[in-house]
Amino acid sequence: MSVTPVAVALKTLTLVLGGSITLYSFRAFRRTRSAALRALTIGFGVVTVGALFAGVVDQFSPLDPSVALVVESLFTTAGFGVILYSLYVE
């Protein structure tokens, strides 16, 4: 069995779950106008978009697959940084 279909399925699940979390946190932000929830929404959005970009780079780009790993790691790190910031914002 090839790893590619499993990776694509897991990446799709990541996008669906990450998109759902981002949507619900955005709705909570819109309801409360909390700066912390805005930052949380941005953080989850960055992590989710990173998963999407990494999948696109991996599947549709002639670049080495390790570039996709670097892209995803960059977005994940940035997103988690914003999520951490959201815990300190008032």
C-alpha positions as a LaTeX table, in Angstrom:
\begin{tabular}{lrrr}
\hline
Residue & $x$ (\AA) & $y$ (\AA) & $z$ (\AA) \\
\hline
Met1 & 0.00 & 0.00 & 0.00 \\
Ser2 & 1.26 & 3.45 & $-0.91$ \\
Val3 & 1.57 & 6.05 & 1.81 \\
Thr4 & 0.29 & 8.84 & $-0.45$ \\
Pro5 & $-3.47$ & 8.06 & $-0.19$ \\
Val6 & $-3.19$ & 7.82 & 3.59 \\
Ala7 & $-1.27$ & 11.10 & 3.76 \\
Val8 & $-3.83$ & 12.82 & 1.52 \\
Ala9 & $-6.71$ & 11.48 & 3.64 \\
Leu10 & $-5.07$ & 12.65 & 6.86 \\
Lys11 & $-4.21$ & 16.05 & 5.37 \\
Thr12 & $-7.85$ & 16.41 & 4.24 \\
Leu13 & $-9.06$ & 15.53 & 7.73 \\
Thr14 & $-6.63$ & 18.09 & 9.15 \\
Leu15 & $-8.07$ & 20.75 & 6.85 \\
Val16 & $-11.67$ & 19.89 & 7.78 \\
Leu17 & $-10.99$ & 19.84 & 11.53 \\
Gly18 & $-8.72$ & 22.90 & 11.44 \\
Gly19 & $-11.23$ & 24.78 & 9.33 \\
Ser20 & $-14.00$ & 23.88 & 11.77 \\
Ile21 & $-11.99$ & 25.05 & 14.78 \\
Thr22 & $-11.11$ & 28.27 & 12.95 \\
Leu23 & $-14.75$ & 28.87 & 12.02 \\
Tyr24 & $-16.04$ & 28.30 & 15.56 \\
Ser25 & $-13.36$ & 30.50 & 17.11 \\
Phe26 & $-14.17$ & 33.22 & 14.54 \\
Arg27 & $-17.85$ & 33.04 & 15.45 \\
Ala28 & $-16.93$ & 33.34 & 19.13 \\
Phe29 & $-14.72$ & 36.33 & 18.33 \\
Arg30 & $-17.51$ & 37.99 & 16.35 \\
Arg31 & $-19.91$ & 37.48 & 19.22 \\
Thr32 & $-17.56$ & 38.78 & 21.94 \\
Arg33 & $-15.09$ & 41.02 & 20.05 \\
Ser34 & $-12.38$ & 39.59 & 22.30 \\
Ala35 & $-8.81$ & 40.31 & 21.17 \\
Ala36 & $-7.76$ & 36.93 & 22.56 \\
Leu37 & $-10.32$ & 35.09 & 20.43 \\
Arg38 & $-9.26$ & 37.09 & 17.38 \\
Ala39 & $-5.65$ & 36.01 & 17.92 \\
Leu40 & $-6.77$ & 32.43 & 18.55 \\
Thr41 & $-8.71$ & 32.45 & 15.27 \\
Ile42 & $-5.70$ & 33.79 & 13.38 \\
Gly43 & $-3.43$ & 31.18 & 14.98 \\
Phe44 & $-5.65$ & 28.25 & 14.06 \\
Gly45 & $-6.15$ & 29.72 & 10.61 \\
Val46 & $-2.39$ & 29.94 & 10.04 \\
Val47 & $-1.86$ & 26.33 & 11.13 \\
Thr48 & $-4.71$ & 25.17 & 8.86 \\
Val49 & $-3.52$ & 27.19 & 5.85 \\
Gly50 & $-0.03$ & 25.78 & 6.43 \\
Ala51 & $-1.40$ & 22.26 & 6.14 \\
Leu52 & $-3.11$ & 23.24 & 2.90 \\
Phe53 & 0.01 & 24.86 & 1.43 \\
Ala54 & 2.17 & 21.92 & 2.42 \\
Gly55 & $-0.25$ & 19.52 & 0.73 \\
Val56 & $-0.28$ & 21.62 & $-2.42$ \\
Val57 & 3.53 & 21.82 & $-2.48$ \\
Asp58 & 3.81 & 18.09 & $-1.87$ \\
Gln59 & 1.23 & 16.96 & $-4.43$ \\
Phe60 & 1.42 & 19.54 & $-7.21$ \\
Ser61 & 4.88 & 21.05 & $-7.08$ \\
Pro62 & 8.04 & 19.70 & $-8.70$ \\
Leu63 & 9.91 & 20.64 & $-5.52$ \\
Asp64 & 11.40 & 18.04 & $-3.22$ \\
Pro65 & 8.85 & 16.71 & $-0.69$ \\
Ser66 & 11.04 & 17.94 & 2.14 \\
Val67 & 10.10 & 21.49 & 1.07 \\
Ala68 & 6.49 & 20.66 & 1.97 \\
Leu69 & 7.66 & 19.63 & 5.43 \\
Val70 & 9.51 & 22.93 & 5.86 \\
Val71 & 6.46 & 24.91 & 4.65 \\
Glu72 & 4.15 & 23.12 & 7.05 \\
Ser73 & 6.60 & 23.48 & 9.93 \\
Leu74 & 6.94 & 27.21 & 9.27 \\
Phe75 & 3.19 & 27.78 & 9.30 \\
Thr76 & 2.68 & 25.51 & 12.32 \\
Thr77 & 5.36 & 27.35 & 14.29 \\
Ala78 & 3.92 & 30.75 & 13.38 \\
Gly79 & 0.37 & 29.62 & 14.15 \\
Phe80 & 1.31 & 28.17 & 17.52 \\
Gly81 & 3.16 & 31.42 & 18.29 \\
Val82 & $-0.04$ & 33.37 & 17.63 \\
Ile83 & $-2.08$ & 30.87 & 19.69 \\
Leu84 & 0.38 & 31.30 & 22.58 \\
Tyr85 & 0.06 & 35.08 & 22.22 \\
Ser86 & $-3.75$ & 34.70 & 22.41 \\
Leu87 & $-3.37$ & 33.22 & 25.89 \\
Tyr88 & $-1.69$ & 36.41 & 27.13 \\
Val89 & $-3.80$ & 39.05 & 25.39 \\
Glu90 & $-6.57$ & 40.70 & 27.37 \\
\hline
\end{tabular}
